[in-house]
Amino acid sequence: MCRSIPLLFLTLIGLCADAQTLTVLQCRGLHGEPVYTTRPQCPGAVEPLIVHSLEIPPAVIQPVPVAKPAAPPASSRRSTGRGGATSEPASWRCQSGTAVWYQHQPCAGSTGKSSRKEQVRGERVSRSHACREISRPAAALRRGSEHDQRAGPYERAVGRDPCR
């Protein structure tokens, strides 16, 4: 009795053989499903519906060389500020005195909370580093963490969270 064998599997069997062509009969099974066989007759002495004659490709397959992706033009690269170039968006580590916070746009020039104005220094960091520092539990202990740029519920709901 012939089992239902997919056509692709039969083709793979034919690849192992030394024949130049593979003849596959497509018959109708007991419940009307297509049955494929390489035997000379269909099971149950039923006439074949279709006779497939497949050419077997050569046994040696040449590997296709894989082209390396071209580097993007220098004008489209964004610098991380640490000597390398990356396509990841940049964020900033802002510092005023001993307070440190992270935001996703350049730091403002000075803070005007007290009567004396302190200069704010900004250092460019990767977006993933800034998001990691903002979301870590110990960030609450960092002086200045109240200025971290966090996305609110609306920004997260509409997909505008820069950390996602």
C-alpha positions, 0 to 999 in steps of 0.5 A: 500500500502506498503512503502519502508522501509530499512531492518535495520529499520525493524530489529529495529522494531522487537527488540521492539517486543517480537517475537523471529524471524522477517519475512521480505518480499523483493518485487519489487516496481512499478519501479523495486526498492526493497521494504521491508515489514513485511506484509504477502503479497507483495503489488499488489499481487506480489510474494515475491522475497526473504523471510528474516527470522531474529533472534532477539537478546536479548533485554538486551545488555551488555556494552563492557568495554573500555580499557584505552590506555597504557601509552607510555614508559618513553623513548619515552616521551619528557619533556616540561621543566616545570615538565610535559611530553608530546609528542609534539615537543619542541621549545626554547625561546632564550634570550640574554640581553633583546632580546628574540626570539623563534626557533625550535632547541636549542639556539646557545651559544653566539651572535657575532654581536658586539665586546662583546659577550653576552651569549644566554640562552635557555629555552625549551617551547612547540612547540604550545607556540613558534608558537603562540609567533612567529605569534602574531601581537605584536611580531614585538614589541618584541626586538629580534623578527627578529631572530624568526625562521619562515618558508619561502614560500618554507617550507610552500609549501612542508609541512615543516613548524614546526608550522603546 
